[in-house]
């Protein structure tokens, strides 16, 4: 069995687009629910609050 080595680091502002995209995918993982456009999702106040914290 392979024993992979991992390292971690603190997030930076440049990580935000990846985290934002992953959050969107996590919210809409179930294909039986309607999936909004990513830009429309970003306009929701609940999601915008997360962006304000990250910046």
N, C-alpha and C positions, 0 to 999 in steps of 0.2 A: 504494500500500500504506500502511496506517496504521502509524505508529510509536508504539505505546503507551508511556507513561511508568509505571514501577513504582517503588515505594519499599518499603523493608523496615524492620522494627523488631524489637527483641528480644521474645521471647515473655514473657507474664505469666501468673500463675496463672489468670486468667480465660480464657485460651486453651485450657486443659487439656481441657474437654469436647469441643471441636471436634477436637483432636488425638486424643483417645481414640476418638471416633467414626470418624475417618479410619483409624486403625490397625485397628479392627475390620473395616471395609470392605476394607482391604488384605489382611487375613488370610483373608477369606472371599469373595474376588472370583469364585472359580470355582463356578458353580452346580451342578456335578456332585458337590460335596462337601456333606455335611450342615452346615447353618448353625445354630449354637446361638442361643438367645435372648441378646440383648446383656447382660442382667443375669447370666446364667449364665457368659458369657465373662469378665465382670469378676471373678468369684470365683476364677478360676485364679491360682495363686501367681505364675506367670511374668508375668502381666499386672499383678498387684498390685504387683510390684516396681517397675514403671514408674511407678505412681501414687505410690509412696512417694518416689521421686526427685523427682517434679514438685512435691511439696508442700513 
